[in-house]
Amino acid sequence: MTNDLEAHLDTLLNEAVAEHRRRKDELSKASWGLNVGAIALSACTTVLLGLHIDGAYLDVSRNLALVLSAALTLIASVNMFWGIDKYWMRRKVIYNDLVVLKEEFDYVCAMRGPGMRKEMEEIFGSYLHILRKHTDYWEVRERHTSVAVLPLPTSRSEYSTS
């Protein structure tokens, strides 16, 4: 029985660590891309507006600076709206918690003591707690989002307090 529990828990932890590593890395790349993109667009816009260009290229440089500023605004808005940096850090914390739990699991398996089943159950409880932290994040986020877009009452009776 303990071997089945051990194999099951090992599979769960390995899959969770791999999945959270993959998602953490994807979010890291997205965050880096958005932030570096915003910096690059900002620098290009500043240079274009700071150049003293005469003649036909004056309008082109101003229009290009306008387009770059619009792209910068879009990137900054996406980054702020989705909160990618915060979500990435949250994924990173969950990933690190899972790695520590996997190391604890490996240690318990190596020790093979008489209380191994109880320790496995505690590790599984910790695993569920870590996953709940991720679920709680989305429940709170959904709650805040849905409050912002609740429909207005359609009849006067819904406004009454009696």
C-alpha positions in Angstrom: 0.0 0.0 0.0 2.8 2.4 0.9 4.5 1.7 -2.4 1.3 2.6 -4.4 1.0 5.8 -2.3 4.7 6.6 -2.8 4.5 6.0 -6.6 1.3 8.1 -6.9 2.7 11.0 -4.9 6.0 10.9 -6.8 4.1 11.1 -10.1 1.9 14.0 -8.8 4.9 16.0 -7.6 7.0 15.4 -10.7 4.1 16.4 -13.0 3.3 19.5 -10.8 7.0 20.6 -10.7 7.4 20.2 -14.5 4.1 22.0 -15.3 4.8 24.9 -13.0 8.4 25.2 -14.2 7.1 25.4 -17.8 4.4 28.0 -17.0 6.8 30.0 -14.8 9.3 30.1 -17.6 6.7 31.2 -20.2 5.5 34.0 -17.9 9.1 35.1 -17.3 9.7 35.4 -21.1 6.4 37.2 -21.6 7.2 39.6 -18.7 10.7 40.2 -20.0 9.5 40.8 -23.6 6.8 43.3 -22.5 9.2 45.2 -20.3 12.1 45.3 -22.8 9.6 46.1 -25.6 8.3 49.1 -23.6 11.8 50.3 -22.8 12.9 50.0 -26.5 9.7 51.8 -27.8 10.1 54.5 -25.2 13.8 55.1 -26.1 13.0 55.2 -29.9 10.2 57.6 -29.4 12.4 59.9 -27.3 15.2 59.8 -29.9 12.8 60.5 -32.7 11.2 63.4 -31.0 14.6 64.8 -29.9 16.1 64.8 -33.3 16.2 68.1 -35.2 15.1 67.0 -38.7 14.2 69.5 -41.4 12.4 69.0 -44.6 10.3 66.0 -45.7 11.4 63.7 -42.9 10.0 65.9 -40.2 6.5 64.7 -40.7 7.6 61.1 -41.1 9.6 61.2 -37.9 6.7 62.7 -36.0 4.2 60.2 -37.4 6.6 57.3 -36.6 7.0 58.7 -33.0 3.2 58.7 -32.7 2.9 55.1 -33.8 5.7 54.0 -31.5 4.0 55.9 -28.6 0.7 54.2 -29.3 2.5 50.8 -29.3 4.1 51.7 -26.1 0.8 52.6 -24.5 -0.7 49.3 -25.7 2.2 47.3 -24.2 2.0 49.2 -20.9 -1.7 48.7 -20.7 -1.5 45.0 -21.4 1.2 44.6 -18.8 -0.8 46.6 -16.2 -4.2 44.9 -17.0 -3.0 41.3 -16.9 -0.4 41.9 -14.1 2.0 39.5 -15.7 4.9 40.4 -13.4 2.8 39.6 -10.3 1.4 36.4 -11.8 4.9 35.3 -12.8 6.2 35.9 -9.2 3.2 34.0 -7.9 4.0 31.1 -10.2 7.6 31.2 -9.1 6.7 31.0 -5.4 4.4 28.0 -6.1 7.1 26.3 -8.2 9.7 26.8 -5.4 7.3 25.4 -2.8 6.7 22.4 -5.0 10.5 21.8 -5.5 11.0 22.0 -1.7 8.1 19.6 -1.2 9.6 17.2 -3.8 12.9 17.3 -2.0 11.2 16.5 1.3 9.4 13.6 -0.4 12.6 12.2 -1.7 14.2 12.5 1.7 11.3 10.6 3.4 11.5 7.9 0.7 15.2 7.5 1.3 14.7 7.2 5.0 12.1 4.5 4.8 11.2 4.8 8.5 8.2 3.2 10.3 6.1 6.4 10.2 6.5 6.8 6.4 2.8 6.5 5.6 2.0 9.3 8.0 4.7 11.5 6.5 3.5 10.8 3.0 0.0 11.9 4.1 1.4 15.1 5.5 3.3 15.7 2.2 0.1 15.1 0.3 -1.7 17.6 2.5 1.1 20.1 1.8 0.8 19.5 -1.9 -2.9 20.2 -1.8 -2.3 23.4 0.2 0.2 24.6 -2.4 -2.3 23.9 -5.2 -5.0 25.8 -3.2 -2.8 28.9 -3.0 -2.9 28.9 -6.8 -6.7 28.3 -6.9 -7.3 31.0 -4.2 -5.4 33.5 -6.4 -7.8 33.0 -9.3 -10.9 32.9 -7.1 -10.0 36.3 -5.6 -9.1 37.7 -9.0 -12.4 36.5 -10.5 -14.3 37.9 -7.6 -12.8 41.3 -8.1 -13.3 41.2 -11.8 -16.9 40.1 -11.6 -17.7 42.9 -9.1 -16.5 45.5 -11.5 -18.9 44.3 -14.3 -22.0 43.4 -12.3 -25.2 44.5 -14.2 -27.2 47.4 -12.9 -30.6 46.5 -11.3 -33.4 46.7 -13.9 -36.3 47.6 -11.7 -36.8 50.2 -9.0 -37.8 47.4 -6.5 -34.2 46.2 -6.6 -33.1 49.6 -5.2 -35.4 49.5 -2.2 -34.1 48.7 1.2 -37.3 47.4 2.8 
